[in-house]
Amino acid sequence: MNKNKFSMFGMALDGWSMDETVGLIRDRIRQGVFTQHVVVNAAKMVHAQKDAVLMESITSCDIVNIDGMGVVWGARLLGFEVPERVAGVDLFYRLIELSEVEIFPVFLLGADEEVVRKCSQTLLAKHPALKIAGYHHGYFWDNENEVVEEIRDSGAKLLFVAITSPKKECFINRWKSQLGVSFVMGVGGTFDVVAGKVNRAPVGCKGRGLNGFIGLSRSHEGCGSGTSLQTRFLSSCLFEVYSQKNIEKMA
């Protein structure tokens, strides 16, 4: 679990590849070990610096992947080894494939009723052997207990939560011991992508690491305003590098 783990702005991050991440999650589910997962981008990391509840929700996670080239660049700038960006939507697709093969039932929570239903239908069309234990829209804040009970009674092994930040992180952290699942992951606006309501960044942009900038300018994660947060984050990394060099010179 400690391979390539490093601390950055008060968070323990996992510098793993996509394949390493999927393999670890698979093994933990097989062993019945509960795993709380989160991905972070520059917006979420900046927001967590002034939101103690969000910070606690992130630091409580067992796996913290880096979804956002701003964080990848910043980590590398600070000397940490990060093999690649592990995008939340890509990890979601990989875990759906894994669940079909391993016969792990999944539960989809979030978005509106039409989107989550369309998401479920689309996934089943592409993965006929996938077992979807249930789904529920994300507007349930007046009856959280009932929704948690529905998830627990469904027999799902994996729970994907498509709600904006910081609501999803706080919900997961608040109810994790009562969900009855082996793995839980916040997936932001992924259901909108699967359902065809929102398009991902063009392939060329993703290949150049620009997907993080485009993602930040959209409202899926609800953590702040566009590339200004990316700039603030990278500026903090540069300041950290400058400070470290000054310390080394003084030593």
Rosetta blueprint (number, residue, H / E / L):
1 M L
2 N L
3 K L
4 N L
5 K E
6 F E
7 S E
8 M E
9 F L
10 G L
11 M E
12 A E
13 L E
14 D E
15 G L
16 W L
17 S L
18 M H
19 D H
20 E H
21 T H
22 V H
23 G H
24 L H
25 I H
26 R H
27 D H
28 R H
29 I H
30 R H
31 Q L
32 G L
33 V L
34 F L
35 T E
36 Q E
37 H E
38 V E
39 V E
40 V E
41 N L
42 A H
43 A H
44 K H
45 M H
46 V H
47 H H
48 A H
49 Q L
50 K L
51 D L
52 A H
53 V H
54 L H
55 M H
56 E H
57 S H
58 I H
59 T H
60 S L
61 C L
62 D L
63 I E
64 V E
65 N E
66 I E
67 D L
68 G L
69 M H
70 G H
71 V H
72 V H
73 W H
74 G H
75 A H
76 R H
77 L H
78 L L
79 G L
80 F L
81 E L
82 V L
83 P L
84 E L
85 R L
86 V L
87 A L
88 G H
89 V H
90 D H
91 L H
92 F H
93 Y H
94 R H
95 L H
96 I H
97 E H
98 L H
99 S H
100 E H
101 V H
102 E H
103 I L
104 F L
105 P L
106 V E
107 F E
108 L E
109 L E
110 G E
111 A L
112 D L
113 E H
114 E H
115 V H
116 V H
117 R H
118 K H
119 C H
120 S H
121 Q H
122 T H
123 L H
124 L H
125 A H
126 K H
127 H L
128 P L
129 A L
130 L L
131 K L
132 I E
133 A E
134 G E
135 Y E
136 H E
137 H L
138 G L
139 Y L
140 F L
141 W L
142 D L
143 N L
144 E H
145 N H
146 E H
147 V H
148 V H
149 E H
150 E H
151 I H
152 R H
153 D H
154 S H
155 G L
156 A L
157 K L
158 L E
159 L E
160 F E
161 V E
162 A E
163 I L
164 T L
165 S L
166 P L
167 K H
168 K H
169 E H
170 C H
171 F H
172 I H
173 N H
174 R H
175 W H
176 K H
177 S H
178 Q H
179 L L
180 G L
181 V L
182 S L
183 F E
184 V E
185 M E
186 G E
187 V L
188 G L
189 G L
190 T H
191 F H
192 D H
193 V H
194 V H
195 A L
196 G L
197 K L
198 V L
199 N L
200 R L
201 A L
202 P L
203 V H
204 G H
205 C H
206 K H
207 G H
208 R L
209 G L
210 L L
211 N H
212 G H
213 F H
214 I H
215 G H
216 L H
217 S L
218 R L
219 S L
220 H L
221 E L
222 G L
223 C L
224 G L
225 S L
226 G H
227 T H
228 S H
229 L H
230 Q H
231 T H
232 R H
233 F H
234 L H
235 S H
236 S H
237 C H
238 L H
239 F H
240 E H
241 V H
242 Y H
243 S H
244 Q H
245 K H
246 N H
247 I H
248 E H
249 K H
250 M H
251 A L
